[in-house]
Amino acid sequence: MAEIVNLRLAKKQAARKAARAKADENAARFGRTKAERDLRAAQTDKAARDHDAHKRDP
């Protein structure tokens, strides 16, 4: 005989598994690595510092 399965729990597990798979796919497609985020933040900070350095005092 087959094992008794709670359908409500089985549906929830299947939904979680599908959501996780979709999230992993989206992360691979659209996500950025930590190194890329850190590089972009450093570039933005440097650009802001350079811009502020060119300001004239009244």
Buried (B, 14 or more C-beta within 10 A) or exposed (E): EEEEEEEEEEEEEEEEEEEEEEEEEEEEEEEEEEEEEEEEEEEEEEEEEEEEEEEEEE
